[in-house]
Amino acid sequence: MKLSGLFKVSLVATAITLAGCGGGDININVKENVTSPTPTNPTTPPVNTDLPGEYSQSLSTEISAALGREVKVQVLSGEITKDTTLTTDAFWALDGAVFVGKDKADSATLTIEPGAVIFGNNGSDYLVVSRDSKIEATGTKNDPIIFTSKQDVIGETTAAGQWGGMVLLGNGISNKCPAEGDCALQVEGVEAGAVFGGTDNTDSSGTLKYVVVKNAGYELSTGNELNGITFGAVGSGTTVDYLQVHNNSDDGVEFFGGAVNLKHVVLTSIDDDSIDWDNGFQGKMQFVYVEQDKNSTDANRGIEADNDGKTPSKDPKSLPIISNLTIIGNNFKGEDEAEGIYLREGTGLHLYNTVITGSDEMGECLEIEGIAVDKDGNALFSDSETVNNANDGTILMQNTFMSCTNGENFKNPKGADGSTLLELETWFTNQTGNVINDKPMLGVNGQPIAGSPLLGAGQDVANTVDAFFDTVDFIGALNDSDDWRQGWAFGYGGGEVTAPAAVAGCPAGTTSISPADNVTTTCEISGRITSDLTLTAGNLYAVDGAVFVGNDNADSATLTVEPGVTVYGRNGKDYIVISRGSKIDANGTKDKPISFTSRQDVAGQATAAGQWGGLVLLGNAPSNKCPETGECALQVEGVEAGAVFGGTDTADNSGTLRYVRVMNGGYQLSIGNEINGITFGAVGSGTTVEYLQVHQNADDGVEFFGGNVQAKYLVLTSIQDDSIDWDNGFQGKLQHILVKQAADNSDANRGIEADNDGKTPSKMPKSNPMIANLTIIGNTFKGEDDGEGMYFREGTGAQIYNTIVTGPVGMGECLEVEGIPVDENGAPIFTESETVNNAKDGTLMIKSSVIACSENFKDPSGVDFSVENWWTATLGNLVASGQTDVVNGIYTIDTTIPTDVSAVDDFFDKTSHIGAVSSDNDWTAGWTVGLE
C-alpha cells in the first residue's frame, strides 16, 4: 500500500482514533512525515509483512476480547495504489477516506476474499473506488463479505450512520457531463476530488457478489451525504449480484447516471430512500427486495427516481428496466413518511413483475410528479415531463400488483392550479397484467404463500424485453420455494460478524453458516437428502426450505439426529419431510433431548407459534383414502406437491422419535392447508415414538392420516388448534398422553378432534385407535374456536381407557359426539349418524374414565342420544365436580381404579392410576418445556 502525504498518519494516532468508543467524530491531526514517539512501555505486536495496512494492537486486543478469540486488526488509510488483497487473516479497519487508486491514475484492484470483515468507526470512514480502479469483492453464500461498523464487530448496539459507506466511481454516462471535453463530476458525500462520469456505459468497476453493507450512511452537510453504496456513473461491465444494504441513514443505493446492472438485491431498514437514481441512469435490476423497518422507524420511499431537476427532458434520460421487485413499506411518519415509488424530474422507468404493499398507515404507494412550483407557488415548467413520459410509454408498468391497504394506492400528479394531470389508477389498470389487490398473500418473510395471486402471474421479461433477465413466472422478488436471501443476508441467517469465523465441524451434506446464537457452529441442511446423513452433537442445524429425506419410495436415506442436537427453522417454509421408504432416527435422552424449534428460540428471542414449519413423516401404511385398486399416493396437507403417503404395510417403519421436542412450529399455507407440529401420514407400527413433545404449535399438535403408528409418553402443550387429530382410518395405539392447553387461556381448540371420513363416514378401514392413560386439561379460550375436550365425528371409532378430561370453569364442552351433519341450507347430509351408531355398538367406547368440566357433555344434533347416559351407563365412567377434584397440576389425584389395558393388548403398560402422569412417576420431568 502506498500512502500519499495527505493521508499519512502515525500508527499511534491511528490506533488511538479507531479504538475510541461511540459514533461521534474524532478529529485526527493529519501531518506529513510525522515520526511516532517511542512508547514509554513499548510492546512488540505481531508482525506480518504480508498483510496490507498497519497493525493495531489496541483494536486487536479489544475485538479479540469481544469475540472471545484471537483477531488481528489491520488499519487501512489513504490511497491504495497497487493491487491489494484483504484476506480473512485479519479484520480490516477503515481510517478516514480510503481510496482505491487515484482518479484515472495509479489504478489498482482491491480484492476481498470470502468471509472478510471491513469496518469503520465513524462517519468519516468510508471506501472509494476511483475511476479506472476496481473492487473484486466476491463472497459466497456461506461466507459473505461484510462491511459494517465497529459497534457491530464488538457486539455493541448498532445504528444507522455509525460509519460512512462505499462509493464506486466509473466512466459511464451522466447527463450532467458537459457536451464537450472531459467529464469529472464531484460525487456527493465525499471529499473533493472524488469524481465520476465519462462516455463508456460498459465500464467495469469490478465485482460485488455476496456482499453485505450495514449501519452506514453519514451526512457531511445538508444534501451532501453518504449512501450505503453510491454508484457514480458505474458501467454495465461491473458485476453486482447478491448485495444487501441494511440499516443505512441515507439512501440504500443511489445511481448517478451510468448503466450498472444488479441482481438479487436486499435493501432493509433504510432510513431514507431504498433506491434512488438521477442524471440518466439506464441500468437493469432483477430480484430486488425492499423492506422498510418492521418497527416503523425512519423510512422514506422504496424508490425515489429523477432525471434532472433543472432540465427534466435532458438526455440521456434516466430509464432503468426493473423486474421482480418487492417493496414492503411501514408506518413511519416524520419529516418524510414511508412511501412506495415516486417518479419525478423527467425520469423514465420500465417496471415489470412488481408488488408494492405496506401497512395501513403507509403513505402513497405510487406517485408521479406533476408541474413543479417554486416557493411562491409559481410553475417552474409549462408541463410535466414525468407525466409526458407516462403518457408516451417512457414510464411503463406491466404485471405489477398495487397492494396497499391504506386507501391511497395512487397520488395523482397535479398542475400548478391543483388540477389533476393524470388519473394514475386508470393509467395503471389500462396496462398489461396490472392488478389492484390489497391481499398479495405474502408471508412474514416477504415470500408469497401458497395460493398467492403473485405466483404464476409474471411476465417472461427475458424473452419479451431483455436477455439480461432470468425467465420466471412470478411477481415480486421471491417465489414461494426459493428464498435466495437465506444464509448470506443479514436477518436471513447470514451477515453476522459477532460470531466466530466459519469452522470445520459440519458433516458432509450440510453447509456451514453464521450461528444464530453467535456462538455455536451452525450447519444448514437443504434440498433432498438421498444418502444417509447424521446431524452430529455440538452443532446447530438450520433447515433451509422444504428438506426431504429420500425420494418417494426411492433413493431412500436415514436422517440420524444425535442426542442433544437442536434443529431450527427460520420461517414457515422451513420444514422436514421423511419420505416413504426413508427414516428418521432421532434418539435423544432425558438429559439430552433433541429439539426442533425456531430461529428465535435459538437466538434467545421471543418465541411464538408458527415461527417455522414442522416435521412430516410419510409412510406406506393403509389409509381409507387410498384407491381400492392400484398404487396409493395421497398428497399430504401443508407440504409442497409430491409429498405423498399411503399403502398396504401396517408394520411400515419410518424410524424413531425418542426424547424429541418440536416447538414453535405450524404454518398455514392457505385455508385448510397447513403444517402440524408433527404430521403422521400413514405411518406404520414399526415406527418407534416415545417421549415426544409438541409445544406451542399454530396448527394441530399431532395429526394422524390413517396408519398404525404407536406412541407412548406424549406431551402436547399450548397447541393453538387440536392437540390430537386423526382421520382416514387411523388405527394406532397411544398411552401416557398429556394434553395441556395454554395456561394464559390463549388460542386453543380441542384436546382430541377425531374423524373417519367426511364424505363416507362408514368407510373402511375405519378410524379406531386404542388410547389409554390420557389427561386433557383445557382452558377458557373463546374465539373462532373454543378450548374444548374431545369431539368424535365423521364416523370415527376409538377404544379409550383410563382418561381424565377437565379444565377451568368457562371451558367449552368436554365431550361431544357428532349427530347428523347438515349442509349450508340446514338440510341433513346423511339419514343417520355413523358416529352415534359407533357409540351404540361399542366401536366408540370409553371406559374407566372421569370427566370434570363446567359443561361436561354436548349431545349430537338430529339424533335421540344422550352422551351423558352413554358415558355413565355401563362402562364405569364417572363425573367429578371440577378440575381440582381430579388433578393437582398435571398429576392425577382421582382414585378411580384403572382398567388393566395390558390384558387387552400387550402394547400397553399396566398402571395404578387413570390419567397420564402420577406424582410418584413424573415421566415429563427433565426434558419437557411449558409445564411450569
TADAQUI-V52964 format. One record per backbone hydrogen bond with DSSP energy under -1.0 kcal/mol. CO is the residue of the C=O (numbers start at 1). NH is the residue of the N-H. E is the energy in kcal/mol with one decimal. If there is no record, write none. Layout:
# TADAQUI-V52964
CO_NH_E, CO_NH_E
This chain:
# TADAQUI-V52964
4_7_-1.2, 5_8_-1.0, 10_14_-2.4, 11_15_-2.6, 12_16_-2.5, 13_17_-2.6, 14_18_-2.5, 15_19_-1.3, 17_20_-1.2, 28_30_-1.2, 48_51_-1.7, 54_75_-3.6, 56_60_-2.1, 57_61_-2.5, 58_62_-2.5, 59_63_-2.8, 60_64_-2.1, 61_65_-2.1, 62_66_-1.9, 63_67_-2.4, 64_68_-1.5, 64_69_-1.2, 72_91_-2.9, 73_56_-2.4, 74_93_-2.8, 75_54_-2.1, 76_95_-2.6, 78_99_-2.5, 80_101_-2.6, 84_111_-3.2, 86_113_-2.8, 91_74_-2.6, 92_119_-3.0, 93_76_-3.5, 96_126_-1.7, 98_128_-2.9, 99_80_-3.6, 100_130_-2.0, 102_105_-1.3, 105_102_-2.2, 108_134_-2.3, 109_84_-2.2, 110_136_-3.1, 111_86_-3.1, 112_138_-1.0, 113_116_-1.9, 116_146_-2.4, 117_92_-2.4, 118_148_-2.4, 119_94_-3.1, 120_150_-2.1, 122_125_-2.1, 125_164_-2.4, 126_98_-2.8, 127_167_-2.5, 128_100_-3.2, 129_169_-2.6, 130_133_-1.9, 131_104_-1.8, 134_110_-2.7, 135_207_-3.1, 136_112_-2.4, 137_209_-2.7, 143_115_-1.1, 143_140_-1.4, 145_212_-2.9, 146_118_-2.8, 147_214_-2.9, 148_120_-1.8, 149_153_-1.6, 150_154_-2.3, 151_156_-2.5, 164_217_-3.9, 165_127_-2.2, 166_230_-2.5, 167_129_-3.0, 168_232_-3.3, 170_197_-2.7, 171_200_-2.5, 172_198_-2.0, 173_258_-3.3, 174_177_-1.8, 185_196_-1.6, 191_194_-1.2, 193_195_-1.1, 194_187_-2.7, 196_185_-3.0, 200_203_-1.4, 201_236_-3.1, 203_237_-1.4, 205_135_-2.2, 206_239_-2.5, 207_137_-2.8, 208_241_-2.4, 209_139_-3.4, 210_145_-2.5, 211_244_-2.5, 212_147_-3.2, 213_246_-2.9, 215_162_-1.6, 216_161_-1.7, 216_249_-2.2, 218_226_-3.0, 221_224_-2.8, 224_220_-1.7, 224_221_-1.7, 228_166_-2.2, 229_254_-1.7, 230_168_-3.2, 231_256_-2.8, 232_170_-3.4, 233_172_-3.2, 234_259_-1.9, 234_260_-1.0, 235_238_-1.6, 239_208_-3.0, 240_263_-1.7, 241_210_-1.5, 242_211_-1.9, 243_266_-2.8, 244_213_-2.6, 245_268_-1.9, 246_215_-1.7, 248_271_-3.3, 250_272_-1.1, 251_228_-2.5, 252_229_-1.8, 253_276_-1.9, 254_231_-3.1, 255_278_-2.3, 256_233_-1.9, 258_282_-2.6, 262_286_-1.6, 263_242_-1.8, 264_243_-2.1, 265_289_-3.3, 266_245_-2.2, 267_291_-2.4, 268_247_-2.4, 272_300_-1.6, 273_252_-2.1, 274_253_-1.8, 275_304_-2.5, 276_255_-2.5, 277_306_-2.2, 278_257_-2.6, 279_175_-1.8, 281_319_-2.3, 283_321_-1.8, 284_262_-2.6, 285_323_-2.3, 286_264_-1.6, 287_265_-2.4, 288_326_-2.7, 289_267_-3.0, 290_328_-2.3, 291_269_-2.1, 293_296_-2.0, 300_339_-2.6, 301_274_-2.4, 302_275_-1.4, 303_342_-2.3, 304_277_-1.5, 305_344_-2.3, 307_279_-2.5, 311_314_-2.3, 318_348_-3.0, 320_350_-2.2, 321_285_-2.2, 322_352_-2.6, 323_287_-1.3, 324_288_-2.1, 325_355_-2.3, 326_290_-3.0, 327_357_-2.8, 328_292_-2.7, 332_338_-1.9, 336_334_-2.0, 338_363_-2.7, 340_302_-1.4, 340_303_-2.1, 341_367_-2.4, 342_305_-2.5, 343_369_-2.8, 344_347_-1.6, 345_308_-2.2, 349_396_-3.1, 350_322_-2.7, 351_398_-2.5, 352_324_-1.2, 353_476_-2.6, 354_401_-3.1, 355_327_-2.4, 356_403_-3.0, 357_329_-2.5, 359_362_-1.7, 364_340_-2.1, 365_341_-1.6, 366_411_-2.4, 367_343_-2.4, 372_380_-3.2, 374_377_-2.3, 378_374_-2.4, 384_388_-2.4, 385_389_-2.2, 386_390_-1.7, 387_391_-2.2, 388_392_-2.0, 389_394_-1.3, 389_395_-2.3, 394_349_-1.9, 396_351_-2.9, 398_353_-1.1, 400_435_-2.5, 401_356_-2.3, 402_437_-1.7, 408_365_-1.3, 411_368_-1.1, 413_421_-2.7, 414_371_-2.4, 415_418_-1.9, 419_415_-2.8, 422_424_-1.2, 423_427_-2.6, 424_428_-3.1, 425_429_-2.6, 426_430_-1.6, 428_431_-1.4, 431_434_-1.3, 432_399_-2.7, 435_402_-2.8, 441_449_-2.8, 443_446_-2.1, 447_443_-3.9, 449_452_-2.3, 452_455_-1.5, 454_457_-1.0, 454_475_-1.9, 459_461_-1.8, 460_464_-1.5, 461_465_-2.6, 461_466_-1.9, 466_469_-1.4, 473_458_-2.7, 482_484_-1.1, 483_486_-1.6, 485_488_-1.3, 485_489_-2.0, 489_492_-1.9, 489_494_-1.7, 492_487_-2.8, 507_510_-1.9, 511_524_-3.6, 521_540_-2.8, 522_513_-2.6, 523_542_-2.5, 524_511_-1.8, 525_544_-2.4, 527_548_-1.9, 529_550_-3.4, 533_560_-2.9, 535_562_-2.2, 536_539_-1.0, 540_523_-2.9, 541_568_-3.2, 542_525_-2.9, 545_575_-1.5, 547_577_-2.9, 548_529_-3.6, 549_579_-1.9, 551_554_-1.4, 554_551_-2.1, 557_583_-2.3, 558_533_-2.0, 559_585_-3.0, 560_535_-3.3, 562_565_-1.7, 565_595_-2.3, 566_541_-1.9, 567_597_-2.7, 568_543_-3.2, 569_599_-2.0, 571_574_-2.0, 574_613_-2.2, 575_547_-2.8, 576_616_-2.5, 577_549_-2.9, 578_618_-2.4, 579_582_-2.1, 580_553_-2.5, 583_559_-2.5, 584_656_-3.0, 585_561_-2.3, 586_658_-2.7, 592_564_-1.4, 592_589_-1.5, 594_661_-3.0, 595_567_-3.2, 596_663_-3.2, 597_569_-2.1, 598_602_-1.7, 599_603_-2.6, 600_605_-3.0, 601_604_-1.0, 613_666_-4.1, 614_576_-2.0, 615_679_-2.4, 616_578_-3.2, 617_681_-3.3, 619_646_-2.5, 620_649_-2.3, 621_647_-1.4, 622_707_-2.7, 623_626_-2.0, 634_645_-1.6, 640_643_-1.2, 642_644_-1.2, 643_636_-2.7, 645_634_-2.9, 649_652_-1.5, 650_685_-2.9, 652_686_-1.5, 654_584_-2.0, 655_688_-2.6, 656_586_-2.7, 657_690_-2.6, 658_588_-2.9, 659_594_-2.6, 660_693_-2.6, 661_596_-3.3, 662_695_-2.6, 664_611_-1.7, 665_610_-2.2, 665_698_-2.3, 667_675_-2.5, 670_673_-2.7, 673_669_-1.6, 673_670_-1.7, 677_615_-2.2, 678_703_-1.8, 679_617_-3.3, 680_705_-2.7, 681_619_-3.4, 682_621_-2.6, 683_708_-2.2, 683_709_-1.3, 684_687_-1.5, 688_657_-2.7, 689_712_-2.1, 690_659_-1.5, 691_660_-1.8, 692_715_-2.8, 693_662_-2.8, 694_717_-2.1, 695_664_-1.9, 697_720_-2.8, 700_677_-2.6, 701_678_-1.9, 702_725_-1.9, 703_680_-3.1, 704_706_-1.0, 704_727_-2.3, 705_682_-2.0, 707_731_-2.6, 711_735_-1.8, 712_691_-1.6, 713_692_-2.2, 714_738_-3.0, 715_694_-2.3, 716_740_-2.7, 717_696_-2.5, 721_749_-1.5, 722_701_-2.1, 723_702_-1.9, 724_753_-2.5, 725_704_-2.6, 726_755_-2.1, 727_706_-2.6, 728_624_-2.0, 730_768_-2.4, 732_770_-2.0, 733_711_-2.5, 734_772_-2.1, 735_713_-1.8, 736_714_-2.4, 737_775_-2.7, 738_716_-2.8, 739_777_-2.7, 740_718_-2.2, 742_745_-1.7, 749_788_-3.0, 750_723_-2.5, 751_724_-1.5, 752_791_-2.1, 753_726_-1.5, 754_793_-2.3, 756_728_-2.6, 760_763_-2.4, 767_797_-3.1, 769_799_-2.9, 770_734_-2.5, 771_801_-2.6, 772_736_-1.4, 773_737_-2.2, 774_804_-2.6, 775_739_-3.1, 776_806_-2.7, 777_741_-2.8, 781_787_-1.9, 785_783_-1.9, 787_812_-2.5, 789_751_-1.5, 789_752_-2.1, 790_816_-2.2, 791_754_-2.6, 792_818_-2.8, 793_796_-1.7, 794_757_-2.2, 798_845_-3.3, 799_771_-3.0, 800_847_-2.5, 801_773_-1.3, 802_915_-2.6, 803_850_-2.7, 804_776_-2.7, 805_852_-2.7, 806_778_-2.6, 808_811_-1.9, 813_789_-2.0, 814_790_-1.6, 815_858_-2.0, 816_792_-2.3, 821_829_-2.9, 823_826_-2.1, 827_823_-2.6, 833_837_-2.2, 834_838_-2.1, 835_839_-1.8, 836_840_-2.3, 837_841_-2.1, 838_843_-1.1, 838_844_-2.3, 843_798_-1.9, 845_800_-2.9, 847_802_-1.5, 849_878_-2.5, 850_805_-1.9, 851_880_-2.7, 855_814_-1.7, 858_817_-1.2, 861_820_-2.3, 863_865_-1.6, 866_870_-2.2, 867_871_-2.4, 868_872_-2.0, 869_873_-2.4, 875_848_-1.8, 878_851_-1.8, 882_885_-1.5, 883_886_-1.6, 883_887_-2.3, 886_893_-2.7, 886_894_-1.6, 888_891_-1.9, 891_888_-2.7, 899_901_-1.6, 900_903_-1.3, 901_904_-1.2, 901_905_-2.4, 905_908_-1.6, 917_892_-2.6, 918_921_-1.4, 921_923_-1.5, 922_925_-1.3, 924_927_-1.1, 924_928_-1.2
